[in-house]
Amino acid sequence: MISHVPKKFLHYLSLHKDCTPSLLNRASTISPEELDVTTDLKNIKIKKMVNNVLAEIHLMRGFVRLKPVGEIILYGHLKPQHDIGHTVCYFLSRRFPNTIIALGNNTRSWISFYDGSKALGSESGPLSKTVDELKELMDTPEEVEVENLWETYYWSQYCEERRNVRYHKKNMPKKYMDAAGIKVARNNNRTTLDDFS
């Protein structure tokens, strides 16, 4: 039988906003396989907390929109419920090696850099301050405005026949779209990437 609970479930549990040392102690006595088939209410709560953290990590990886600053810095808005900022930042730095990734919001930010063999990361204050400090350190010009190009790309992939608003809202809750700084608007003029070539 294959367990649906990850082997590192204690790590993910520790990232949950409501995790306590006593809950971690209890979870450390359970194997992932046991947690997967448990009927104990406290263990079910632990499993649910782990799944909530994993779900938020998955959604934030997909929702974060990165904007460039110069050639080696990408930054994006991220305001998770759980302590997953460093996890998402690390994931994106591996996706974009040799690029500084900065994620955050008005109170907290995470920075990560992956050179192909090892990753470095840190945590800082507000994202705007972090991005300004990175600009100064890298002596980069102001950010390149590519947001309109990205929006055009996303809307060019839009297909009216595939639209299912109820399904979209179920899988992409508004709170996560707001947390990632995404503003959705309808493309009334039907602009596509072909219009730019």
N, C-alpha and C positions, 0 to 999 in steps of 0.2 A: 504494500500500500504506500502510495506517494503522499507525503504530507504537503498541505497547501500553506503551512506556516513556515516562513523562512528560518533557516538555521540561526541567523543573526537577529531573531525576534526580540531579544533583550535590548539590543541597540535601538531598534525601532520603537519599542515600548518606552525607552528612556527619553525619546524625543516628543512624546505626547505631552500636551500642556497640563494634563491632570495626573501625570505619573508621580508617585511618591516612593521614597526609599522602601517602605514596607511592601508596596506592590511589586517593586523590583526584586525584593528578597523572595517573595512568594513565587514569582515567575521564574526565578533562578533554579527552583527545585523541580520544574516541569520541563520535559523534553518537547521539541516541536511536534513530534508524533502524538504525544499525549494531549497536547493543547488542541491539536486538530480534531480529536474525537471526544473531547471532554463534555461532560454534562453538568459539571460543577459550576454554579452561577458566577463565582469569583473568577474562575478560569475563563469562562465565556466572556466576562468583562475584559479580561486581559487580551484575549484573542481579538475582540472587537476594537480595542484601543490600537493594537498593532495594525489591524486592517485599515483603520481610519488614517493613521500616519502614512501607510503605504499608498492609500488612495490619493491623499493630498500630494505626496511626492509625484505620483504619476500625472495628476492633473496639472501641477505647477510646471513640470517639465514641458508639457505641451502648450500651456497658456503664456508662458513668459515670452515677451517680444523684445529682442535685443536691438539696440541702436548703436551704431559705431561712433567712436571718438578717435579720429586719426585712423591709423592702419592696424593697431594691435590692441585696441580696447573696445569691448562690447559691454553695454550696461542695460539693465532692465528693471522694471518695477516688480517687486515681490513682497507680499504681505501675508505670509502664511499664518494659520491658526497655531500650528505646532512648530517646534524648533527644527525645521527642516531646511532652512536657508542655506546652510553650508553644504548639505547633501545635494540640493539642486544645483548650486554653484559649481560644485566639484564635477557633477555629471556634465554640465555644459562646458567646463574647461577641458574635459577629455574629448568632447565632441569637436571643440575648436582648439586644437593644440597650438602652443606658442601664441596664445591670445589671452590677454587679461580679461577675466569675466568679473563684473561687479553687479551684484543684485541687491536690492533693498527697498526701503521706504523712507518716510520722514523721520524715523527714529533709529533705524538699525540697517546695517549693510554687511554684505559678505563679499569677499574678494577671493578669487582662485586663479591659479596659473598652472598649466600642465605643459611640460617641455617634451613630452613623449616618453619619459622614463619615470619622472616623479612629479607629484603635485604639491604645490604650496598654497596655503590658504590663511586667511585672517578675517577678523570681524572688526567692524568699525561703527562709527556714528551714522548720521543721516546720509542717504545715498547721494544727494546733491553735493554735499561737502566732499564725500569720497571721490566722486567723479571730478570735481574741481581740482582736488589734490593730485589725482592721476594725470589730469591734463597738464598741470604744472610740472610734475616729474618727467613726463614724456615729452614736454614741450610741443604738444600737438595743437593743430588749429581747432577751431570750433567744430562741433559734430557735423557730419555730412547729413543732409536731410534726405533720407531714403524712406521715411515713413509712408509717404504717398505712393511710392513705387510698390512697397509691400502690400498696402491696402488694395492697390489695383490688381496685384497678383492674386490675393485671396479672393477678391470678387470675380476675377476672371475664371476661377475654378468653381464658381457658384453655379448650381444647376437647379432650376425651379422644381423639376420633377423629384429631386432627392430631398426636398425640404420637408422636414417633419419637426415642427416647432416643439411639440410636446417631448419627443425623443431628445432633441437638442437640449432643452432645458433640464431634462433628467440627467443627461450625461455631462453637461457643462453648466453647473449651477452658477447663478448670477454672482454669488459671493466669491467664487473662484475667479470669475472674469474680472470682477471689480478689484480683487486682490492682486491680479496680474496687470492691472492698469489697462485693460482692453475695453474700448468703447465700440460697440457694434452699431452700425448704421446701415440702412438699406442702400444699395447701389441703384438709384433711380435712372441714371443715365447710361447704365450698362457698359461702362468703360472697361476695356480689356488691355492686356499687355500688347496685343497687336496694334493698338492705336498709337503706341510709342515707337514702333519700328519704322 
